[in-house]
Amino acid sequence: VSVTLVSADEQRFDVDVKVAKMSKTVSAAIEEDTVDAIHVPMPEVDGYILQKIVEYCKKHVGDEPIKKKEDDDDEVDSSQWEEDEVVTLDPWDADFIKMEKIDIFELIRAANYMGIQGLEDLGTYVIAKELLGGMIASQHNLSFYLWLVREARKHIMEGDFAVWKNSMSERVARRL
């Protein structure tokens, strides 16, 4: 069974149902739809970004998400990392996310809209890493990094990321 995702600019992407269900938004739409030919409109996502999302989902279908602590949905279970383990991107992800910053922001926004946490995290990681560079590489900086990612995501969604980034860069520079 396949699902047709339709972008805001009417581009159509036929994907396997398992790939489509990586999106919480699409998964909910599929469960409500009982017909064989499933068309899911994505009015908030343009064709180029939807193509990138489909590419990401095809690559990561079946991947395990990063586990979160049961008592706090915002905190990642860092026990899976060794002390001072360097956080690095998978080579495929690192190559995939090489795009203009405006496209990364759109990708984050669309991933948030579609409920694809792994892709949203990837985009915000790249933006946060640019902001702090190598400071986030070890586990003892992980809590700050996770806070920073949540804040960056919030400001991207609110549309004031550039202003926030400048003020945050100044604050971080004063503390170093």
Solvent accessible surface area in square Angstrom, and as a share of the most:
residue,aa,sasa,rsa
1,V,129,0.74
2,S,58,0.37
3,V,0,0.00
4,T,15,0.08
5,L,6,0.03
6,V,14,0.08
7,S,3,0.02
8,A,54,0.42
9,D,76,0.40
10,E,118,0.53
11,Q,81,0.36
12,R,142,0.52
13,F,35,0.14
14,D,101,0.52
15,V,4,0.02
16,D,70,0.36
17,V,36,0.20
18,K,147,0.62
19,V,15,0.08
20,A,4,0.03
21,K,93,0.39
22,M,54,0.24
23,S,2,0.01
24,K,144,0.61
25,T,48,0.28
26,V,0,0.00
27,S,21,0.14
28,A,50,0.39
29,A,33,0.26
30,I,15,0.08
31,E,128,0.57
32,E,148,0.66
33,D,49,0.26
34,T,130,0.76
35,V,88,0.51
36,D,131,0.68
37,A,69,0.54
38,I,13,0.06
39,H,100,0.45
40,V,7,0.04
41,P,90,0.57
42,M,1,0.01
43,P,85,0.53
44,E,84,0.38
45,V,1,0.00
46,D,64,0.33
47,G,0,0.00
48,Y,100,0.38
49,I,4,0.02
50,L,0,0.00
51,Q,95,0.42
52,K,30,0.13
53,I,1,0.01
54,V,13,0.07
55,E,75,0.34
56,Y,14,0.05
57,C,6,0.03
58,K,110,0.47
59,K,97,0.41
60,H,21,0.09
61,V,59,0.34
62,G,73,0.70
63,D,82,0.42
64,E,145,0.65
65,P,106,0.67
66,I,92,0.47
67,K,132,0.56
68,K,90,0.38
69,K,91,0.38
70,E,175,0.78
71,D,129,0.67
72,D,53,0.28
73,D,108,0.56
74,D,82,0.43
75,E,73,0.33
76,V,19,0.11
77,D,44,0.23
78,S,31,0.20
79,S,91,0.59
80,Q,95,0.42
81,W,54,0.19
82,E,130,0.58
83,E,121,0.54
84,D,77,0.40
85,E,72,0.32
86,V,90,0.52
87,V,37,0.21
88,T,103,0.60
89,L,53,0.26
90,D,67,0.35
91,P,110,0.69
92,W,73,0.26
93,D,17,0.09
94,A,32,0.25
95,D,96,0.49
96,F,10,0.04
97,I,8,0.04
98,K,154,0.65
99,M,37,0.16
100,E,122,0.55
101,K,100,0.42
102,I,117,0.59
103,D,34,0.18
104,I,7,0.03
105,F,43,0.18
106,E,55,0.25
107,L,0,0.00
108,I,0,0.00
109,R,81,0.29
110,A,0,0.00
111,A,0,0.00
112,N,66,0.34
113,Y,73,0.28
114,M,2,0.01
115,G,21,0.20
116,I,5,0.02
117,Q,68,0.30
118,G,40,0.38
119,L,0,0.00
120,E,7,0.03
121,D,47,0.24
122,L,12,0.06
123,G,0,0.00
124,T,0,0.00
125,Y,16,0.06
126,V,33,0.19
127,I,6,0.03
128,A,1,0.00
129,K,83,0.35
130,E,82,0.37
131,L,25,0.12
132,L,12,0.06
133,G,30,0.29
134,G,62,0.60
135,M,63,0.28
136,I,5,0.02
137,A,31,0.24
138,S,18,0.12
139,Q,45,0.20
140,H,128,0.57
141,N,43,0.22
142,L,10,0.05
143,S,88,0.57
144,F,78,0.32
145,Y,20,0.08
146,L,32,0.16
147,W,86,0.30
148,L,0,0.00
149,V,10,0.06
150,R,81,0.30
151,E,35,0.16
152,A,0,0.00
153,R,40,0.15
154,K,94,0.40
155,H,26,0.11
156,I,20,0.10
157,M,70,0.31
158,E,107,0.48
159,G,67,0.65
160,D,56,0.29
161,F,18,0.08
162,A,70,0.54
163,V,113,0.65
164,W,22,0.08
165,K,54,0.23
166,N,94,0.48
167,S,50,0.32
168,M,5,0.02
169,S,43,0.28
170,E,102,0.46
171,R,116,0.42
172,V,16,0.09
173,A,66,0.51
174,R,175,0.64
175,R,212,0.77
176,L,146,0.73
